[in-house]
């Protein structure tokens, strides 16, 4: 029985074959794409559980492929790149990537990241319903549905995961780095502005809905989902 389906996208065929060899040893089914357009075609036909996606690709680059996938799918994406600049990591986060591995990498590290992301995103054998509710607010991470005053509010995957994480730990203060690590899963250092961007968008949807709870900034520290104590 397959552990899941992995799509590997890289224009270096040697890297693709090496990754295929090691990933198949872990009982995953693997398909390979060497350019961005083929990657999107395979994504539709193969329906992978996770995508390993290089950034520097012919036809469409990794950023464009990531954008296209995120328009209609929450499938986990791990970016592969030789670039290590903070800007790339921030862009990857904001486009909806789930993790980031810098070349050259150890194949064991990539396997570990694949398993960690699949565990975190709950793509396999996770029958638990992930849902928290407060006054006029329902956050269902199982089907990625946010309801405010009974109405469904269109919310991108990472915003859903962020508000679920905060609301599941009421009154606990998280630093930006903690949120990057626990929600995005990046081994991440540097500019954490992407957390601020996501919180700002969530505030626009949640501000003033209830006096029983609020998404609060703890100045100089980070954020918390504050719940009024009875």
Secondary structure, DSSP 4 states (H G I P E B T S, - for coil): --SEEEEEE-S-HHHHHHHHHHHHHTTEEEEEESBHHHHHHHHHHH--SEEEEESS-BSS-HHHHHHHHHTT---EEEEEES---HHHHHHHHHHT-SEEEESS--HHHHHHHHHHHHHHHT-SS-----EEEETTEEEETTTTEEEETTEEE---HHHHHHHHHHHTTTT--EEHHHHIIIII-----S--HHHHHHHHHHHHHHTTS-SSEEEEEETTTEEEEEE---
